[in-house]
Amino acid sequence: MVPEALRATSLEAYLRHHLNLTPEFEAGRLDVERIAKIATLTMAYSEEYAATSHLVSLMGGLPLPSDEPQDFWFRLWQASGTPILMPGNIRHRVLSALQGDGKALADQLTTAMAEMSAQQRKAAGAVIGEALEGEGMWESSRGWLGEMWLQDVERTAWRILYARRENAEDTLEAQEKFRNGWENA
């Protein structure tokens, strides 16, 4: 699963700022150097997008919410002890992640993980592992499958939150300053 679009401060803003490429710029006027710069900026910008895509994929591996009273999500809530994981509480965040903004979902999931005790995490992992096994994952320990999912969610959410940190300097000037700092160390 891939989110639909990049966040509002997107690659377009980078291209406009660093390469003076406006939306009206004709593609036929791009030379090889500008195409290479676009590719480089796209690659540099993609960390948060790739992590958001992966987080959406992890969520997509779980059963869809249903009207059944004792469905997967209810059992996960009971096992984890955190209502944060109930579909009604993460619905908007999942939909935002599908639009390319995974920060709110990442924040919500890391909060849920932090609130779980070791026993609750183990129980949640068993519920998740059972669901993954039912969705065609290889046969293995349900607890192990669920724990791998939980660890992957934590690491992926961390990547999103780190990429979106408020004091992040993600400009070419900041990159050059970083390079110079290490060259002069």
WONORHU-V788140 format. One record per pair of residues at least 24 apart in sequence whose ideal C-beta (glycine too) atoms are under 10 Angstrom apart, sorted by sequence separation. I is the first residue (numbers start at 1). J is the second residue. D is the distance in whole Angstrom. If there is no record, write none. Layout:
I&J&D ; I&J&D
This chain:
14&38&9 ; 17&41&10 ; 84&108&6 ; 85&109&8 ; 122&146&8 ; 125&149&7 ; 65&90&10 ; 84&109&8 ; 121&146&9 ; 122&147&8 ; 124&149&9 ; 125&150&6 ; 128&153&9 ; 15&41&7 ; 65&91&8 ; 121&147&8 ; 124&150&7 ; 125&151&9 ; 11&38&8 ; 14&41&5 ; 15&42&9 ; 84&111&6 ; 85&112&5 ; 14&42&9 ; 84&112&4 ; 85&113&10 ; 122&150&10 ; 65&94&10 ; 82&111&8 ; 83&112&9 ; 84&113&9 ; 121&150&7 ; 11&41&6 ; 14&44&8 ; 15&45&10 ; 82&112&5 ; 84&114&10 ; 85&115&10 ; 11&42&6 ; 14&45&6 ; 59&90&8 ; 81&112&10 ; 82&113&9 ; 84&115&7 ; 85&116&10 ; 13&45&10 ; 80&112&7 ; 82&114&9 ; 83&115&10 ; 84&116&10 ; 11&44&9 ; 80&113&9 ; 82&115&5 ; 11&45&5 ; 59&93&10 ; 60&94&9 ; 81&115&7 ; 82&116&6 ; 116&150&9 ; 10&45&8 ; 11&46&9 ; 59&94&6 ; 77&112&10 ; 80&115&8 ; 81&116&7 ; 6&42&10 ; 9&45&10 ; 76&112&10 ; 80&116&5 ; 81&117&7 ; 79&116&9 ; 80&117&9 ; 113&150&7 ; 11&49&9 ; 56&94&8 ; 59&97&8 ; 60&98&10 ; 81&119&9 ; 82&120&8 ; 112&150&10 ; 113&151&9 ; 6&45&8 ; 10&49&9 ; 55&94&9 ; 59&98&9 ; 81&120&5 ; 85&124&8 ; 6&46&9 ; 79&119&10 ; 80&120&5 ; 81&121&10 ; 113&153&7 ; 114&154&9 ; 7&48&8 ; 56&97&5 ; 79&120&7 ; 80&121&7 ; 109&150&9 ; 112&153&9 ; 113&154&6 ; 6&48&9 ; 7&49&8 ; 55&97&6 ; 56&98&6 ; 78&120&10 ; 79&121&9 ; 81&123&8 ; 82&124&9 ; 6&49&6 ; 79&122&9 ; 80&123&7 ; 81&124&8 ; 85&128&10 ; 110&153&8 ; 5&49&9 ; 52&96&9 ; 53&97&9 ; 56&100&10 ; 79&123&4 ; 80&124&4 ; 109&153&5 ; 110&154&7 ; 113&157&8 ; 7&52&9 ; 52&97&6 ; 53&98&10 ; 78&123&8 ; 79&124&5 ; 80&125&9 ; 109&154&8 ; 112&157&10 ; 3&49&7 ; 6&52&9 ; 52&98&9 ; 56&102&7 ; 59&105&8 ; 78&124&9 ; 79&125&8 ; 110&156&10 ; 111&157&10 ; 2&49&9 ; 3&50&10 ; 52&99&9 ; 53&100&9 ; 55&102&5 ; 76&123&9 ; 77&124&9 ; 79&126&7 ; 80&127&8 ; 106&153&9 ; 109&156&9 ; 110&157&5 ; 2&50&9 ; 52&100&6 ; 54&102&9 ; 75&123&9 ; 76&124&6 ; 79&127&5 ; 80&128&9 ; 105&153&10 ; 106&154&10 ; 109&157&5 ; 110&158&7 ; 3&52&5 ; 52&101&7 ; 53&102&8 ; 56&105&8 ; 75&124&9 ; 78&127&8 ; 79&128&9 ; 108&157&9 ; 2&52&9 ; 3&53&6 ; 52&102&3 ; 55&105&6 ; 59&109&9 ; 77&127&9 ; 106&156&7 ; 107&157&8 ; 110&160&9 ; 2&53&5 ; 49&100&7 ; 51&102&7 ; 52&103&8 ; 55&106&6 ; 58&109&9 ; 75&126&10 ; 76&127&5 ; 105&156&10 ; 106&157&4 ; 109&160&10 ; 110&161&7 ; 1&53&7 ; 2&54&10 ; 3&55&9 ; 48&100&9 ; 49&101&10 ; 75&127&5 ; 76&128&7 ; 105&157&8 ; 106&158&8 ; 1&54&9 ; 3&56&6 ; 48&101&9 ; 49&102&8 ; 52&105&8 ; 74&127&10 ; 75&128&10 ; 106&159&8 ; 107&160&9 ; 1&55&10 ; 2&56&8 ; 48&102&7 ; 52&106&8 ; 55&109&8 ; 73&127&9 ; 102&156&9 ; 103&157&9 ; 106&160&4 ; 107&161&7 ; 1&56&5 ; 2&57&8 ; 48&103&8 ; 51&106&8 ; 72&127&7 ; 75&130&9 ; 76&131&8 ; 102&157&8 ; 105&160&8 ; 106&161&5 ; 1&57&5 ; 72&128&9 ; 75&131&9 ; 104&160&10 ; 106&162&10 ; 1&58&9 ; 102&159&9 ; 103&160&6 ; 106&163&10 ; 107&164&9 ; 1&59&8 ; 48&106&9 ; 72&130&8 ; 73&131&10 ; 102&160&5 ; 103&161&7 ; 106&164&8 ; 1&60&5 ; 72&131&5 ; 101&160&9 ; 102&161&9 ; 1&61&9 ; 103&163&9 ; 102&163&9 ; 103&164&5 ; 72&134&9 ; 102&164&9 ; 97&160&9 ; 101&164&9 ; 62&127&10 ; 63&128&10 ; 62&128&7 ; 61&128&9 ; 79&146&9 ; 63&131&5 ; 62&131&6 ; 63&132&10 ; 58&128&10 ; 61&131&8 ; 62&132&8 ; 76&146&10 ; 80&150&10 ; 61&132&6 ; 63&134&8 ; 63&135&7 ; 62&135&8 ; 61&135&6 ; 60&135&10 ; 61&136&10 ; 61&137&8 ; 62&149&8 ; 61&149&7 ; 7&96&10 ; 10&100&9 ; 58&149&7 ; 61&152&10 ; 7&99&9 ; 8&100&9 ; 58&150&10 ; 3&96&9 ; 4&97&10 ; 5&98&9 ; 6&99&9 ; 7&100&6 ; 8&101&8 ; 3&97&6 ; 4&98&6 ; 5&99&6 ; 6&100&5 ; 7&101&5 ; 58&152&6 ; 59&153&8 ; 3&98&6 ; 4&99&5 ; 5&100&5 ; 6&101&9 ; 7&102&9 ; 57&152&10 ; 58&153&6 ; 1&97&9 ; 2&98&9 ; 3&99&6 ; 4&100&6 ; 5&101&9 ; 7&103&8 ; 1&98&8 ; 3&100&4 ; 55&152&9 ; 2&100&9 ; 3&101&8 ; 54&152&8 ; 55&153&7 ; 58&156&7 ; 3&102&7 ; 54&153&9 ; 57&156&9 ; 58&157&10 ; 55&155&10 ; 56&156&10 ; 54&155&9 ; 55&156&5 ; 54&156&5 ; 55&157&6 ; 53&156&9 ; 54&157&10 ; 51&155&9 ; 52&156&8 ; 55&159&9 ; 51&156&5 ; 52&157&10 ; 54&159&8 ; 55&160&7 ; 50&156&9 ; 51&157&8 ; 54&160&9 ; 51&158&9 ; 52&159&9 ; 51&159&4 ; 52&160&6 ; 50&159&8 ; 51&160&5 ; 50&160&10 ; 51&161&9 ; 48&159&8 ; 49&160&9 ; 51&162&9 ; 52&163&9 ; 47&159&7 ; 48&160&6 ; 51&163&7 ; 52&164&10 ; 47&160&9 ; 48&161&9 ; 50&163&9 ; 51&164&10 ; 48&162&9 ; 49&163&9 ; 47&162&9 ; 48&163&4 ; 47&163&5 ; 48&164&6 ; 46&163&10 ; 47&164&10 ; 45&163&9 ; 48&168&10 ; 48&170&10 ; 47&170&9 ; 45&170&8 ; 44&170&8 ; 44&172&9 ; 41&172&8 ; 44&175&8 ; 40&172&10 ; 37&172&9 ; 18&171&8 ; 17&171&8 ; 18&172&6 ; 17&172&9 ; 18&173&9 ; 14&170&9 ; 7&164&9 ; 14&171&8 ; 14&172&9 ; 9&170&10
